[in-house]
């Protein structure tokens, strides 16, 4: 789970894929490249410009839309994004 904040909103986002035997580990930290983000200790979250935009990008990945469209055979039923606004 990755916790992101833009100073107005904070959201926890997790992203996994069904493998047939179970879900992959959450890879949202890699998706949002949190190593390059400033960590806000008070909010216990990584700082981004727009939390809603980040949520939309994660949801686009799950639906294989836009930049995340790989091919016509992507099974989006296997992709899972959970968002919890705090």
Buried (B, 14 or more C-beta within 10 A) or exposed (E): EBBBBBEEBBBBBBBBBEEEEEEEEBEBBEBBEBEEBEEBEEBEBBBBEEBEEBBEBBBBBBBBEEEBEEEEEEEEEBBBBBBEEE
